[in-house]
Amino acid sequence: MGGWTSCNDWLDLHPQSETIQEDFWQDESDVESMVAACYRSMNETGFMERLLVWGEVRSDNILKGGSQNTDIDRILELTLNATNGYTSWSEVYRTINYCNTVIRYAPEVRERDPNFTEGQLRAYIAEAKGIRALCYFTLVRTFRDIPFHTEPVVDDSQPFEKAQSDPDEIIRYLIDDLKGIEPAATLEWVNRSYDKGRITRKAIQALIADMALWLGDYQTCIDYCDRALDENPLLSLALQQNFVLSVFVNGLSRESLFELRFPASMPNYAVVEMYGQYTLRSGTNVYKVSSFDFSKTGLFAATDWRNRDFLVPNESDGLFSIVKYAGYRHRINAGGAVSRSDYTFFNSAALWIFYRLSDLYLMKAEALVEQGGMENLEAAFELVRKTYERANPDSEEGSFAFASYNSREAMRELVLDERQREFLFEGKRYFDLLRRIKREGTPGNVVSKYLMRKYEAQGLEAATIRSKINDKDALYMPINETELKTNTLLVQNPFYVLSSDISRK
């Protein structure tokens, strides 16, 4: 399949504008071109910004940064409403439509191109279905109630309006859909840039496990984590000393399962403008968010390298710069002390990781804890140990022991804390908190223990915070007002209908 030698060559492919016309879908190269368009659509800055805002900015990891961005500031000030630009989901649905187009029209090419095999066709469809599922999973966790399309919208003559579907039913459909196509997905590309930068069987297995965990189907989560681990013996954790550089800067590491690569023509502006200090785009605000000060929570042990590799305090403004993806620590000082001069920051970022080996370990650990039983708790601890001890190479032997976490509740807290430490700023934390709320049935515990401290650090009063986020509906985004006007079958999130800021027109 394909003759390109680099991921950038692949992503630089442009489908013709008439992608849904019969004269386009003639041979395998047309299918490849359209699959490339699915990936390129995710490269768009608007798509990437939403991954950051939806999964990270709303979490307890993030505070305001050193520059102003009205829409982000309103989210952090709990004045979110349906006029906010980050409530628009059009960038994600555009990617979904590309995927639906591949799934709908690629089989016709099989009939026209005698050299296009059934195995090649199904492998391409597996990629499209994997990207589509990833997009829908993101939308469900962000908005909860969304319209679900499995057919492409190819021209204005098709009915555009569609009502929302039950979110759990959407996820169950996606799981079954991926289970059906998983055996056809490419197991491993010889070209590492493809093996890490395109959907493979291991990426689909990780995605199935993640969606099953969201639904509380713990055995399926465990089974698919095991499948990914068993079928990919070359996966391994990077050494902590070069962890950030090899995994988040250079990329294509043995730890990665699926990462989005960015061609030179489409730099990853979103990450460096949100997190970093420099940008290639003149007139664009950078350093839009800051890290929470985790010294106030005791999240990191003194020996944990992640506390120094992922964020750095600023001497000038009392805020924290986020280093992950935006740079790396190039100088390691004795005793663990750091200064800003120890770090290199970039004006572009090369990648964004959706799944890596740590995901498999910690998803499985969470599922084992929820299944219960001492044997499962011990197995979960051993999985957490893999990432924890990687990040604490200088800790005393025996300082991290199961005896300190030998109850179900203690292990729940350990797994959640380790996920926060390991996936800091990777767009996962807010969804982790929502998954816990979904499991517990009420937001009270998560709001009190995690989200309150974030908003209090922003200067909001406790009564104001509780009045705005103690409602489960408030934890999901409102539907953008333009979407409501365009699709009259949509029903606004109840919390925002009741808010004085929202009126359905």
Summary of the structure (lengths in Angstrom):
residues: 505
radius of gyration: 22.3
end to end distance: 49.9
largest distance: 67.6
contacts: 1654
relative contact order: 0.13
helix: 55%
strand: 7%
